[in-house]
Amino acid sequence: MMARKTRTDKRVLVVDDEVDLAELLELTLLKMGLSVDTANSVAQARQRLDSQRYDFCLTDMRMTDGDGMDVIRYVQQKKLDVPVAVITAYGSTQNAVDALKAGAFDYLAKPVSLEQLRTLIKSALNLDEEAVASASTGPARMLLGESPAMKQVLELIDKLARSAAPVYVSGESGSGKERAARMVHAQSVRAEKPFVAVNCGAIPENLMESEFFGYRKGAFTGADADRDGFFQAAHGGTLFLDEVADLPLPMQVKLLRAIQERKVRKVGATQEEAVDVRIISATHQNLARCVESGRFRQDLYYRLNVIELHMPPLREMGADVELIARHVLARLAQQSGQVVPALESESLAALRHYAFPGNVRELENMLERALALCDGQTITADDLQITPATESMREEGASAVTDNLQDYLDRVERAAILEALEKTGGNRTQAAKVLGVTFRSFRYRMERLGL
């Protein structure tokens, strides 16, 4: 696996023939802001050490073509300035002692405690807490995935970061729209300026204008001092408008003017003040359909949707589900101070076959519950509480709550598909675009509904 660049400029080599454990260790170290390479054998470790300078090496004790002692001896033989720590089996005190005598920096016992690992790494590399914390929240850690869908997203984010154009992020709830917006901001020239996220659906309508544009002292009862709004708070940076489709029409008019004029007027003020913000908006709704129904202004739609960034649902990301699950599980275990349990093969299969209507947010919830239910060592399919009914669902992304509700949803979906096909003269590709779904999802829905 290729190393991923982060902010600390420290590089670590992880040597382990257990691919799952190697990936977990890699994710933990990446989160600390380190660059990481992995080797799955002693021979491969030697090749890595010959071709690259490392600041630290973490190796398992037992491997198919040798052991951790071989790695320690190779480092000493080559006179490499690389501290080496070994991972020993639980209870193998003699192995740990032998490794320390041979020149190991330290050792960890299985099952590996990520908290102990972090402490060891910080000690070996002299990392300070602030540097680790800032690196762990950097753009490289915001979105995970190697699938074609995620690679396309990451490539587009790189391009969008070099632009100043407004961006509209579309996608289902829980698909990572805010993470994508933060990543665009973090890689842009505005990175050192504020990123202000606003949930448009959570603000009472009578407070919207004062929240967005601020107010002057005495503008209304309770306004006992001047206050800036979201636009002023984001000056020089990025204003992220989440669930923008929930804005009432009167506020849409005021927002359009602020974006066009690059000026805002505080409630109770007589003068406008200039603001410099980049607008990124998002919603899980079909914004084009909101325009068609009259719930969203067309002029504002075109002002916001200059470039669209579509976030794929988790069910379309293939093997990325496992990668994201392991990353989430490692984070949850760290937060609760637990050893990271293994995901057994049946539980991984259950995750791969589940449709995740709530996407990554639902995955996080599922794993948090499983972490509480499991035996502390292994997460089973039962711990995930995925029922056979939900396992069988792929593309529809909605759970069959009751037969009557599902029948109703099927009727609504069938009517929407038939209407889209009628509008496009039977062109399924265009009909999928009208409905705001992928062609693959559209085709599956037609097959499921017998159309």
C-alpha positions in Angstrom: 0.0 0.0 0.0 1.3 3.5 -0.9 2.1 5.9 1.9 -0.3 8.8 2.3 1.2 12.2 3.0 0.2 14.1 6.1 1.5 17.0 8.2 4.2 15.6 10.5 6.7 14.4 7.8 7.3 11.3 9.9 7.3 7.9 8.2 6.5 4.6 9.8 6.9 1.0 8.4 4.3 -1.5 9.6 5.3 -5.2 9.1 2.6 -7.8 9.6 1.4 -10.7 7.5 -2.1 -10.4 9.0 -3.5 -7.9 6.5 -6.5 -6.9 8.7 -4.2 -6.0 11.6 -1.8 -4.2 9.3 -4.7 -2.1 8.0 -5.9 -1.3 11.4 -2.4 -0.2 12.6 -2.0 1.9 9.4 -5.3 3.7 10.0 -4.4 4.5 13.6 -1.0 5.9 12.6 -2.5 7.9 9.7 -4.9 9.5 12.1 -1.9 10.6 14.1 -0.6 12.5 11.0 2.1 10.0 10.0 3.0 8.7 6.6 2.7 4.9 6.6 4.0 2.0 4.5 3.1 -1.6 5.1 5.0 -4.8 4.4 3.4 -8.3 4.7 6.6 -10.3 5.1 10.1 -10.0 6.4 11.5 -10.1 2.8 9.2 -7.2 1.9 10.2 -5.3 5.0 13.9 -5.6 4.0 13.0 -4.2 0.6 11.2 -1.3 2.1 14.1 -0.5 4.5 16.5 -0.6 1.6 14.5 1.8 -0.5 13.1 4.3 2.0 14.2 6.1 5.2 11.9 5.4 8.1 11.5 7.1 11.5 10.0 4.1 13.2 9.2 0.4 12.5 6.5 -1.6 14.0 6.7 -5.4 13.4 4.8 -8.5 14.4 6.9 -11.2 16.0 5.7 -14.2 14.0 5.4 -14.2 10.2 5.4 -16.9 7.5 8.9 -16.2 6.3 10.6 -15.3 9.6 10.0 -13.2 12.7 10.4 -9.7 14.2 13.8 -10.6 15.4 15.0 -10.8 11.8 13.8 -7.3 11.2 15.6 -6.0 14.3 18.8 -7.8 13.2 18.5 -6.4 9.6 18.2 -2.8 10.9 21.3 -3.3 13.1 23.2 -5.0 10.3 22.5 -2.1 8.0 23.3 0.4 10.7 19.9 2.1 10.2 18.8 4.7 12.7 15.3 3.2 13.0 13.7 2.4 16.4 11.9 -1.0 16.1 9.0 -2.1 18.3 7.6 -5.7 18.2 4.1 -7.1 18.6 4.2 -10.2 20.7 1.5 -12.8 21.4 -0.4 -12.4 24.7 1.6 -14.0 27.5 4.9 -14.3 25.5 7.0 -12.6 28.0 10.2 -14.3 26.9 9.8 -13.1 23.3 9.4 -9.6 24.5 12.5 -9.9 26.7 14.5 -11.4 23.8 13.4 -8.6 21.5 14.5 -5.9 24.0 17.9 -7.6 24.5 18.3 -7.7 20.7 17.9 -4.0 20.5 14.1 -3.4 20.2 12.8 0.0 21.3 9.8 -1.5 23.0 7.1 -4.1 22.6 3.3 -4.4 22.5 1.2 -7.4 23.5 -1.7 -8.7 21.5 -4.5 -7.8 21.4 -3.0 -4.4 20.6 -4.2 -1.5 22.7 -4.4 1.5 20.4 -3.9 3.8 23.3 -0.6 2.1 24.2 0.4 2.2 20.6 -0.2 5.9 20.4 1.8 6.5 23.6 4.7 4.4 22.3 4.7 6.2 18.9 4.6 9.7 20.6 7.5 8.7 22.8 9.6 7.2 20.0 9.1 10.1 17.6 8.9 12.9 20.1 5.4 14.0 18.8 3.6 16.7 20.7 -0.1 16.4 21.3 -1.0 19.6 19.4 0.8 18.4 16.2 -0.9 15.1 16.4 -4.3 16.6 17.0 -4.0 19.1 14.1 -2.8 16.4 11.7 -5.6 14.0 12.6 -8.2 16.5 11.5 -6.4 17.5 8.2 -8.0 16.9 4.8 -6.2 13.6 4.2 -8.3 12.1 7.0 -11.7 13.5 6.0 -12.8 11.0 3.3 -11.8 7.3 3.0 -12.1 5.0 0.1 -10.4 3.5 -2.9 -13.4 2.6 -5.0 -13.9 4.3 -8.4 -16.8 6.3 -7.0 -14.7 7.7 -4.2 -11.6 8.3 -6.4 -13.8 10.4 -8.7 -15.0 12.4 -5.7 -11.4 13.0 -4.5 -10.3 14.0 -8.0 -13.1 16.6 -8.3 -12.4 17.9 -4.8 -8.8 18.6 -5.9 -10.1 20.6 -8.9 -12.8 22.5 -6.8 -10.2 23.5 -4.2 -8.3 25.4 -6.9 -11.5 27.3 -7.9 -13.5 30.0 -6.2 -16.9 29.0 -7.8 -19.9 28.0 -5.6 -20.3 24.3 -5.1 -23.4 22.3 -4.6 -22.9 19.0 -2.8 -25.6 16.4 -3.5 -26.1 13.0 -1.9 -28.2 11.1 0.6 -28.3 11.8 4.3 -25.1 10.5 6.0 -23.1 10.3 2.8 -20.4 12.7 3.9 -21.5 16.0 2.3 -20.1 18.2 5.1 -16.8 16.3 5.1 -16.5 16.9 1.4 -17.2 20.6 1.9 -14.6 20.8 4.6 -12.1 19.0 2.4 -12.6 21.5 -0.4 -12.1 24.4 2.0 -9.0 22.8 3.7 -7.3 22.4 0.3 -8.1 25.8 -1.0 -6.4 29.2 -0.6 -9.0 30.0 2.1 -7.8 27.1 4.3 -6.5 29.5 7.0 -9.8 31.4 7.2 -13.0 30.3 8.9 -15.2 27.4 7.8 -18.7 28.1 9.1 -21.3 25.3 8.8 -25.0 26.2 9.0 -27.9 23.8 9.2 -30.6 25.8 7.4 -33.3 23.4 8.6 -32.5 24.0 12.3 -33.0 27.8 12.4 -36.5 29.2 13.3 -37.8 31.3 10.4 -38.2 34.4 12.5 -34.5 34.3 13.4 -33.0 33.5 10.0 -32.2 37.0 8.9 -30.5 38.0 12.1 -28.6 34.7 12.3 -27.3 35.0 8.7 -26.6 38.7 8.6 -26.3 39.8 12.2 -28.1 42.7 14.0 -27.5 46.1 15.6 -28.0 46.8 19.2 -31.7 47.8 19.8 -32.9 46.2 16.5 -35.4 44.2 18.5 -36.2 43.2 22.0 -33.3 41.3 23.5 -30.7 42.8 21.0 -28.6 44.4 23.8 -25.4 44.5 21.7 -24.2 44.4 18.1 -23.8 40.9 16.8 -22.3 39.5 13.6 -24.1 36.8 11.5 -22.9 33.7 9.7 -21.6 35.8 6.7 -19.4 38.0 8.8 -18.1 35.0 10.8 -17.1 33.3 7.6 -15.5 36.4 6.0 -12.4 35.4 4.0 -13.4 31.7 4.3 -16.2 29.4 3.4 -19.9 29.4 4.4 -21.4 25.9 4.2 -25.2 25.9 3.9 -26.4 22.4 4.8 -30.0 21.4 4.0 -30.3 24.6 1.9 -33.6 23.3 0.4 -35.2 24.0 3.8 -34.8 27.7 3.5 -38.2 29.5 3.3 -38.8 31.5 0.1 -38.5 35.0 1.7 -35.0 34.0 3.1 -34.0 32.7 -0.3 -34.6 36.2 -1.8 -32.3 37.8 0.8 -29.7 35.1 0.4 -29.6 35.5 -3.3 -29.0 39.3 -3.0 -26.2 38.7 -0.4 -24.5 36.3 -2.8 -24.9 38.5 -5.9 -23.9 41.8 -4.2 -21.3 40.3 -1.8 -22.8 42.6 0.8 -25.1 42.1 3.8 -27.1 44.5 5.9 -27.5 43.7 9.6 -31.0 43.8 11.0 -31.5 47.4 12.3 -28.6 48.8 10.2 -28.9 51.4 7.5 -25.6 50.6 5.7 -24.5 47.4 4.0 -21.1 45.9 4.7 -18.9 43.9 2.2 -18.3 40.2 2.9 -16.0 37.8 1.1 -17.2 34.2 1.4 -17.2 31.2 -0.8 -20.6 29.4 -0.7 -20.8 25.6 -0.6 -24.3 24.3 -0.2 -25.8 20.8 0.2 -29.1 19.0 0.7 -30.3 15.4 0.7 -33.3 16.5 -1.3 -33.5 16.7 -5.1 -32.9 20.5 -5.5 -34.0 20.5 -9.1 -37.3 18.9 -8.2 -37.7 21.5 -5.5 -37.4 24.2 -8.2 -40.0 22.4 -10.4 -42.4 22.3 -7.5 -41.9 26.0 -6.7 -40.3 25.4 -3.3 -36.9 26.7 -4.3 -36.1 29.8 -6.4 -34.7 28.9 -9.8 -32.3 32.0 -9.8 -30.9 30.9 -6.5 -30.6 27.4 -7.7 -28.4 28.4 -10.6 -26.3 30.7 -8.4 -25.6 27.9 -5.9 -25.3 25.0 -8.4 -22.4 26.3 -10.4 -20.5 23.0 -10.0 -22.1 19.9 -8.5 -20.2 17.4 -6.4 -22.2 14.2 -5.9 -21.4 12.0 -2.9 -22.0 8.3 -3.6 -24.1 6.3 -1.2 -22.2 3.7 0.9 -23.9 0.8 -0.9 -22.2 1.9 -4.2 -18.7 1.9 -2.7 -17.9 -1.8 -2.8 -15.0 -2.9 -0.7 -14.7 0.6 0.8 -17.4 -0.4 3.3 -14.8 -2.6 5.0 -12.2 0.0 5.0 -14.5 2.7 6.4 -15.9 0.2 9.0 -12.4 -0.6 10.3 -11.6 3.1 10.5 -14.8 3.9 12.4 -14.4 1.0 14.7 -10.8 2.1 15.6 -12.0 5.6 16.4 -14.9 4.4 18.5 -12.7 2.0 20.4 -10.2 4.8 21.0 -12.9 7.1 22.4 -14.1 4.5 24.8 -10.7 3.3 25.8 -11.3 -0.2 24.5 -9.1 -2.6 22.6 -10.2 -2.7 19.0 -12.2 -6.0 18.4 -11.8 -7.9 15.2 -14.6 -8.1 12.6 -15.2 -11.7 11.9 -15.8 -12.9 8.3 -19.6 -13.3 8.7 -19.9 -9.7 10.1 -17.9 -8.3 7.2 -20.2 -10.2 4.7 -23.2 -8.8 6.5 -21.8 -5.3 6.1 -21.1 -5.8 2.4 -24.6 -7.0 1.7 -26.5 -4.3 3.7 -27.9 -1.3 1.8 -27.2 1.3 4.5 -30.1 3.7 3.9 -28.4 6.0 6.5 -25.0 5.6 4.9 -21.8 6.3 7.0 -23.9 7.8 9.8 -25.8 4.6 10.1 -22.6 2.5 9.9 -21.2 4.5 12.8 -24.3 3.9 14.8 -24.3 0.2 14.0 -20.7 -0.2 15.0 -21.0 1.8 18.2 -23.9 -0.5 19.3 -21.9 -3.6 18.3 -18.9 -2.4 20.3 -21.1 -2.2 23.4 -22.6 -5.7 22.7 -19.5 -7.7 21.7 -17.3 -9.8 23.9 -14.5 -7.3 23.6 -12.4 -9.4 21.2 -14.6 -10.1 18.2 -17.7 -8.4 16.6 -20.0 -11.1 15.2 -22.9 -10.7 12.7 -25.3 -11.0 15.6 -23.6 -8.0 17.3 -24.3 -5.9 14.2 -28.1 -6.7 14.5 -28.6 -6.8 10.7 -31.8 -8.8 10.1 -32.1 -11.1 7.0 -34.8 -8.7 5.6 -32.4 -5.8 5.6 -29.4 -7.8 4.4 -31.2 -8.7 1.2 -31.7 -5.0 0.2 -29.1 -3.5 -2.2 -30.0 -0.5 -4.2 -33.3 0.9 -2.8 -31.6 2.1 0.4 -34.7 2.1 2.5 -35.7 -0.3 5.2 -38.8 -2.4 5.0 -40.5 -1.2 8.2 -43.9 -2.7 7.6 -45.6 -4.4 4.6 -48.2 -1.6 4.3 -45.6 1.2 4.4 -43.4 -0.7 1.9 -46.3 -1.2 -0.5 -47.1 2.5 -0.3 -43.4 3.5 -1.0 -43.3 1.1 -3.9 -46.4 2.7 -5.4 -44.9 6.2 -5.0 -41.6 5.0 -6.5 -43.3 3.3 -9.4 -45.3 6.4 -10.3 -42.2 8.6 -10.2 -40.3 6.3 -12.5 -43.1 6.0 -15.0 -43.5 9.8 -15.0 -39.8 10.3 -15.6 -39.8 7.7 -18.4 -42.8 9.5 -20.0 -41.0 12.9 -19.8 -37.9 11.5 -21.5 -39.6 9.4 -24.2 -38.5 6.1 -22.6 -34.8 7.1 -22.3 -33.7 5.4 -19.1 -30.4 7.3 -18.8 -32.2 10.6 -19.0 -34.9 9.4 -16.7 -32.3 8.5 -14.1 -30.9 12.0 -14.3 -34.4 13.5 -13.9 -34.8 11.5 -10.7 -31.3 12.3 -9.4 -30.2 8.7 -9.1 -27.5 6.7 -10.9 -28.4 4.6 -13.9 -27.4 1.5 -12.1 -29.8 2.3 -9.2 -32.5 3.3 -11.7 -32.2 0.0 -13.6 -32.3 -2.0 -10.3 -35.4 -0.1 -9.1 -37.2 -0.9 -12.4 -36.3 -4.6 -12.1 -37.4 -4.7 -8.4 -40.8 -3.1 -9.3 -41.3 -5.3 -12.3 -41.3 -2.4 -14.8 
